[in-house]
Amino acid sequence: MHMLAKRIIPCLDVDGGRVVKGVRFFDHVDAGDPVEQAKFYDQSGADELVFYDITASHEGRKIMADVVRRVAETVFMPITVGGGIRELSDATALIQAGAEKVSINSSAVRRPELISEISRKFGRCATVLGVDANRVQQSDGTEKWEVFINGGRVGTGRDVLPWVKEAEERGAGEIVLNVMNADGTLEGYDLEMTAAVSEAVRIPVVASGGAGKPEDMLRVLTVGKADAALAASIFHFRTCLIPDLKRFLQAQGVPVRVV
């Protein structure tokens, strides 16, 4: 049986059209230029690239569409854009600029119909639901997997598993699960929650939050049943180079696309 290749996806934060979060591997070019970053990752064999727009202003939308247009003209890999997409017109502008997918998070929780609107216009494959999840201890001693919004600052009371199922029913084609208890810790992804979400839906699940080393990627793509692994720090700081990572995964029997 032919296994679908597991995807490796770097994620870049963009503010006002510039890449933020110090990126240490460029000595010859402007490290804040999204086009240079995208070229580097394209040549490294990344399967996709996620741009997360952290610009809060409305003006930022136009800037981001311009970034997407310049990047899409330069690289072949698919681009996903998340952050600040509040309505169908925001998604439309980014997809028209060349984004393959748009990722919605807080706006989908506030108005779940947005998932259906994007999916009807651009198809399930273009419609990604980002989920910021946290393990929350309840007063009765049980644990709840809760969906958070506003950059993970506001709890919604919603449970992760029913929410991802609802999103799939409404037309989402992919789930990016970012487990905040793990995010930025470099201690590894949340394997239990990732596997549970992967089993709850038929659409692909992208694991996010916690990658510190190649073994973390291996574990989330196998034990965690994820279809793809997304990371920021370990790629940006060259702790881990994508060609090396893919050779490692391949040696462990994980199907990956090797350039």
N, C-alpha and C positions, 0 to 999 in steps of 0.2 A: 504494500500500500504506500502510495506517495504521500509523505507528510508535508504539510504546508510549512514553509520556512518560518522560523521564529524571527521577529523583527527587533532590531536594536535602534533605539530612537533617542538622540540627544535633544535636550530641551534648553532653549535660550530665553532669558527674560529680556524684554525690550522696553525701554522707557524713552518716549519722545524720539523713536526711530533709531536709538542706539542700544547696543547690547550692554547689559549691566551684569554684575557679579564678575569680579575680576577674572579674566581669562589669561592664564600665564603663558600660553604656548606660542604666542606670536611675537617674534622679535623684529620681524621685517615689515609688518603691516599694522594698520590701525585695528587693534583688537576689538574696538567697539563697533566696527562696521559689520552689519548683519550679512552683507554679500560675501565678505571675506570669510566670515565664520562658516557660512553655508557652503562655500567652495571647499573649504578645508574638510568639512564633514562629508561632503559628497565624494571627494577623492578618497576619504578614509573608508568608504563603504558603509556609511550609515544608511539605513533603509528608508528612513523618513526623518523629517526635522520638524520639531514643534517650536513655534514662536509663541511666547506668552506675553501679551501686551499688558504691562503693569501701569501704563499711562492712564490716569483717571479722567483726563479732560476729554471733551467731545472732539476737540481739535486732534487729539491723538488718533482717532479713527482714520482720518484722512492720511496722516503720516504713516500709519501702519499699512494701509492699502498700497501706499507708494513703496514701502519696504518689500511687501510681498511681490509687487510687480517686478522690482529690480532683481529680487532673488529668483523668481520663477523664470526670468529670462536667462539666468546664469547656470542653474543646476537642473538636473533631471529628476532628482528624487522628489517624492510628494511632500508638500508643505501643509502642516496643520496650524491654524491660528486659534488661540484661545485668549480670553481676557477681554472684558468690556463689550461683549456681544450681547446687546440687550433686546434687539428686535430683528425681524427678518431683513430689514434694509441694511443693517450692519453686516449680517452674514453675506448678503448679496454682494455688497461692495468688495468684500475680501475674496469671495469665490470668483467674481469677475476679474479681480486683479491677478488671479492665478493660484489661490489657495485650493488645494484638493479637498480639504476638510475644514470645518469649523467646530470648535469645541465650546460648549456652553455649560455653565455650572450654576452659579447663583441665580441667573435669570431663568433657568429651567425649573429650579425649585419654586421660584416665585410665580412663574406662569408656565406650567408644563406643556401648554398648547404650542409653545415656541418650538419644541422638539418636532411636533407634527408638521408645523409650518415649514421648517427648514427641510425636513425629510420629503415632504410633498413636492417642494420646488426643486430640490437638488439631488434627491435620492438618499436612501439609507446610508450609502457608503460615504457621503459627505457630512453626515450628522453624527457628531461625537458628544457623548455626555461625560463631562468631567465630574468626578465625585470626590470631595474632600471628606474623609471619614475619620472618626476617632473612636477609640474604645473608652466608653464612659461607665464608671462604676455607679450603679444605682444605689439608692438608700437601703434597699432590701438585700444588698450584697450581690445581686446579679450584675452582669455586664451587658451593656447595650452598645451595638455598633451604630453610631449616630452620624447622620449627614450634617455637615457644617457648611455655611456660606460666608460670603464677604471675606474671602482669603482665609477661611478657617477660623474666623473670629466669633461667628455667631452660630450657636446650635439651633437646629430646626425641630428637634424632637422626632424627626423621621428616622426610620430604620433603614439601613443600607440595602438589605436584600429586597424588600418590597419596592423600594425606589428604583433599583436597577431593572427589575422586572417590568415596572410601569413604563420606564423609559424605552425599553425594548418594544413593548406593545405600541408605544406612541410613534415609533419609527427610528429610534437611535440605531446606528449601525455598529457602534463601538463604545466601550466603556473604558475611560481612563480612571483607574482607582488609585487615589493618592491617600495613603494611610498616614495621617499627620503625626501619630505617636512615633512613627518610624522616620518620617521625612527629615532629612538633614542630619540624622544621627550617624549615618554611614554604618549602622549596625545590621543592615539587611532589611529586606522587604518584610511585610507582614504576610507570611505564607498561608496562614490559616484563613484570614479574611479574603485574600486573593483567590485561593482555591474555592472558597464558598461562593464568591461572586461568579467565578468562571463556571461553576456548576449550576448556578441559578439562571443563567442566560445562555442563549445559543450563539449570540454575537461575540466577536473577539473582545478580549479583556487585556488592556495594557496596564502593567504594574508600574507604580510610581511611588517614590519615597523610600529612601533608606539604603540605596546601593552604595557600597563602600569598596567592593572588590569583585573580581570576576566570578568567584564562587557564589556571591549573592545573586548574580544574574542567572547562573546555572540553576540555583535552587528555586528561584521564582518561576522559571520557565518549565521546570519539571515538577517538583513538589507542589508549587503554587499554581500549576496548570495555566499560567498566563500565556497569551499568544505573542506578547511583545514586552520588552522591558525598556522603560524610559528612565533616563538619568540626566543629571546636570553636572554636579561637582566633579564626579570621577572622570568625566570626559574633559571638562574645561581645564582641569588642573593637570591633565595628562597623567593622572595616577594610572589610567587605564586607556590604552589606545584601541580603537575599534578593530583594526585588523588582528591584533593579538587576541582580543576578546573573542572574536569569531573563530579563530583557529582553536582556541581553548574549548569553546562550546562544541565545535565540530568533533574534536577529539573525544569529547564526552558523549557523543552520539546525538547531540541536539542539531536538528536540521537548520542551517542558516545559509543565507546567500553570501558567498565569498567572492570578493572582487579579484 
